[in-house]
Structures are given as C-alpha cells and as structure tokens.
Amino acid sequence: MVLRCFILLIALLSSSQIFAQETYTLKFATLLPTGTAWSVILDNWVKEVESKSQGRLIFKMYSGGVMGDEPDVLRKIRKNQLQGGLFTGYGIGRIYSPARVLEMPFLFKNTQESDYVRDQLMPDIEIGFKQSGFELLGWPEVGFIHFFSQHKIESIDDMKKSRIWLWQGDPLGEAFFNAAGIEPVPLSIIDVYSQLSAKHGGIDTVYISTFGAIGLQWHTQLKFGTNIAVTNAIGGLVISNSFFDTLPKDLQQLLKTTGKIMSDKVRKNARFENERSRNLLKRYGIQFLWDWNDDEMQEFIRIRDQAAKHLEDTNYIPANFSSKARDLLEKYRASQTPKK
C-alpha cells in the first residue's frame, strides 16, 4: 500500500510538471483601439484559442498602441519581449517588403482583382515571412485609403501646398511623395492626433481608411476627404518563429486555423465598416471632394510607376515580384473580359 501511494504521488507530481511545461503565454500587440468592431473580432479569437487549447495557450494583449508604433512592436518581438502582433502594410514592409506590391497606389480597380492576386502570391509571401523569422497566421485588411485634410484639396497642386503626414520611415510612402514632388512631414502614427489638434500643428493632411479615421478619432480634427481612394491597404497577423516553433503541433495548427478564419472575418468586416464609416463621416460634417478626371488619374499613374521603379531599384519590391503581380493582374482581367 505504501509503495502504491508512493508511485501515485510520483505520477501526480510528474503530470503537474508536464502540465506546467505545456502552458504558453503569447504577448500580443496591436495599434487597434479597444471597443472597435475589429478589436471585438480579435478579442473573440483570443477567447476561442484559450478555450480550445484548454488553457495551455493564453494571451496577454496590448492594444491601442501602448507598446508603441509598429517598428517598436517589431523590435520587442525580435527581443522576445513580445511574441506576436497585428500589423498594417507599414509593419509588413519591415518583415517582408515585397508583399507591399499588394498596396501599390492605383494598381487594382476593385477588391476582386486584389483578392485574386493576393491569393496567387500568398505561398511566396508566407515563405518570405518564415525566412524573415515570422509565421504568417492570417491576412486581414485595413481597407481603402483616402486623403483627409483640414482644408479643401481639389488638385495635385493643392496637395503640394499641404502639410501631409508621412508615416515615418515608410519607403513606399516616401517613394510616392518624392515622385509627386511633395514634401511630407514624417511622424510616428502615435503623434498624428496631437499634431492635427495642436493650434499650430505640423500637419494638416493625412491618409487613412474611413474606419481608421473614426477609430483613431482623427476625424474630429478634419473637414475634407477625397472621393477616390489611393489604395487598398493590407494587414498581417503574425507571431515570431522563435515562439511558434516551441509550441506543440496541435497548438501550432490551432493558431494557424483560427488565425486565418479570424483574419478573413476582419477583412470582410473592414469592407463593410469602411463603407459604413464613410456615411458616418458625412454625418459628422466631413465633405468628400475631388472626383479626379482622366488627366489627373494618368498623372497619378505616372507618379505611381516612377515610385514603383524606385522601389524596384532599391529592392524594396523586387522587379521580378512586381512583374509577377502585374502578370497575374493582367491574367485575371483577361479572364473577366466577356467573350463575343
């Protein structure tokens, strides 16, 4: 009896140690403010993973930019102070920059085109993320980006006279503004609201989705928006390989399966919320102006192509990757042409 009790005690101690070893904490950061439709989807995903893992995988969430701008979050992930995050294209560019071909200005005419090209490029993008030390769990979407300002902008010359914000350190934004002959004001996204609201702030014009303008409260400092969107901004749900590789196979699969589903929900919701937010912004007094004519659109395409050439020359978006995206786009458009 004593021997049986001893064996049982050893078994209980061993199982408790195994259980302790199988509990993992994922520290996760995002710029998303709490209380938005997207943050609710994110929170539900966290609850689902914690429940389905039976408490073996738990999250510690840092929302609303409390861990800093996206470059700050990436530095902390690489130092293992954080393990994952939800990023915009700006952050994605610091992980695997070729993926940003998907948000080149004026490249896609609609979401069907961008969806097709994204799906075809995704195997390459996932490999690129992995080689950069990250596991790509899902591909949400920020949505269509508009210019918003405190004064009327109805021409390219008006833009050149504006104090336009540039997300500090963004090669794609820098290339586009340089090609347009615009001198932007580089700032962290964390500092944008304070600069807009200051009496003599450094900026009077920004670019963001309609939903983002409301979520970050920038709309309270703005009066006008452009009718036509510049691009459809991308997003990525990622965790570090150094953390992902320590997880048991079942938890890895759980993250990948649920992460993709959650990201698809965010992308679908983004398209709904951005349209809804556009109507809300009109109610809040934002006037949408500037229906670009054909000549202006051709000028923007010229600017886009000049910026793309610079990005290819600097290997930010390599020429072969850019060509592949354009070839896929042409293939899709040809398939949509009605046959006689």
Secondary structure in CASP SS format (residue, H / E / C, confidence):
PFRMAT SS
TARGET T0000
AUTHOR 0000-0000-0000
METHOD secondary structure of the structure
MODEL  1
M C 1.00
V H 1.00
L H 1.00
R H 1.00
C H 1.00
F H 1.00
I H 1.00
L H 1.00
L H 1.00
I H 1.00
A H 1.00
L H 1.00
L H 1.00
S H 1.00
S H 1.00
S H 1.00
Q H 1.00
I H 1.00
F H 1.00
A H 1.00
Q H 1.00
E C 1.00
T C 1.00
Y E 1.00
T E 1.00
L E 1.00
K E 1.00
F E 1.00
A E 1.00
T E 1.00
L C 1.00
L C 1.00
P C 1.00
T C 1.00
G C 1.00
T C 1.00
A H 1.00
W H 1.00
S H 1.00
V H 1.00
I H 1.00
L H 1.00
D H 1.00
N H 1.00
W H 1.00
V H 1.00
K H 1.00
E H 1.00
V H 1.00
E H 1.00
S H 1.00
K H 1.00
S C 1.00
Q C 1.00
G C 1.00
R C 1.00
L E 1.00
I E 1.00
F E 1.00
K E 1.00
M E 1.00
Y E 1.00
S C 1.00
G C 1.00
G C 1.00
V C 1.00
M C 1.00
G C 1.00
D C 1.00
E H 1.00
P H 1.00
D H 1.00
V H 1.00
L H 1.00
R H 1.00
K H 1.00
I H 1.00
R H 1.00
K C 1.00
N C 1.00
Q C 1.00
L C 1.00
Q C 1.00
G E 1.00
G E 1.00
L E 1.00
F E 1.00
T E 1.00
G H 1.00
Y H 1.00
G H 1.00
I H 1.00
G H 1.00
R C 1.00
I C 1.00
Y C 1.00
S H 1.00
P H 1.00
A H 1.00
R H 1.00
V H 1.00
L H 1.00
E H 1.00
M C 1.00
P C 1.00
F C 1.00
L C 1.00
F C 1.00
K C 1.00
N C 1.00
T H 1.00
Q H 1.00
E H 1.00
S H 1.00
D H 1.00
Y H 1.00
V H 1.00
R H 1.00
D H 1.00
Q H 1.00
L H 1.00
M H 1.00
P H 1.00
D H 1.00
I H 1.00
E H 1.00
I H 1.00
G H 1.00
F H 1.00
K H 1.00
Q H 1.00
S C 1.00
G C 1.00
F E 1.00
E E 1.00
L E 1.00
L E 1.00
G E 1.00
W C 1.00
P C 1.00
E E 1.00
V E 1.00
G E 1.00
F E 1.00
I E 1.00
H E 1.00
F E 1.00
F E 1.00
S E 1.00
Q C 1.00
H C 1.00
K C 1.00
I C 1.00
E C 1.00
S C 1.00
I H 1.00
D H 1.00
D H 1.00
M H 1.00
K H 1.00
K C 1.00
S C 1.00
R C 1.00
I E 1.00
W E 1.00
L E 1.00
W E 1.00
Q C 1.00
G C 1.00
D C 1.00
P H 1.00
L H 1.00
G H 1.00
E H 1.00
A H 1.00
F H 1.00
F H 1.00
N H 1.00
A H 1.00
A H 1.00
G C 1.00
I C 1.00
E C 1.00
P C 1.00
V E 1.00
P E 1.00
L E 1.00
S C 1.00
I H 1.00
I H 1.00
D H 1.00
V H 1.00
Y H 1.00
S H 1.00
Q H 1.00
L H 1.00
S H 1.00
A C 1.00
K C 1.00
H C 1.00
G C 1.00
G C 1.00
I C 1.00
D C 1.00
T E 1.00
V E 1.00
Y E 1.00
I E 1.00
S E 1.00
T H 1.00
F H 1.00
G H 1.00
A H 1.00
I H 1.00
G H 1.00
L C 1.00
Q C 1.00
W H 1.00
H H 1.00
T H 1.00
Q H 1.00
L C 1.00
K C 1.00
F E 1.00
G E 1.00
T E 1.00
N C 1.00
I C 1.00
A C 1.00
V C 1.00
T E 1.00
N E 1.00
A E 1.00
I E 1.00
G E 1.00
G E 1.00
L E 1.00
V E 1.00
I E 1.00
S E 1.00
N H 1.00
S H 1.00
F H 1.00
F H 1.00
D C 1.00
T C 1.00
L C 1.00
P C 1.00
K H 1.00
D H 1.00
L H 1.00
Q H 1.00
Q H 1.00
L H 1.00
L H 1.00
K H 1.00
T H 1.00
T H 1.00
G H 1.00
K H 1.00
I H 1.00
M H 1.00
S H 1.00
D H 1.00
K H 1.00
V H 1.00
R H 1.00
K H 1.00
N H 1.00
A H 1.00
R H 1.00
F H 1.00
E H 1.00
N H 1.00
E H 1.00
R H 1.00
S H 1.00
R H 1.00
N H 1.00
L H 1.00
L H 1.00
K H 1.00
R H 1.00
Y C 1.00
G C 1.00
I C 1.00
Q E 1.00
F E 1.00
L E 1.00
W C 1.00
D C 1.00
W C 1.00
N C 1.00
D H 1.00
D H 1.00
E H 1.00
M H 1.00
Q H 1.00
E H 1.00
F H 1.00
I H 1.00
R H 1.00
I H 1.00
R H 1.00
D H 1.00
Q H 1.00
A H 1.00
A H 1.00
K H 1.00
H H 1.00
L H 1.00
E H 1.00
D H 1.00
T C 1.00
N C 1.00
Y C 1.00
I C 1.00
P C 1.00
A H 1.00
N H 1.00
F H 1.00
S H 1.00
S H 1.00
K H 1.00
A H 1.00
R H 1.00
D H 1.00
L H 1.00
L H 1.00
E H 1.00
K H 1.00
Y H 1.00
R H 1.00
A H 1.00
S H 1.00
Q H 1.00
T C 1.00
P C 1.00
K C 1.00
K C 1.00
END
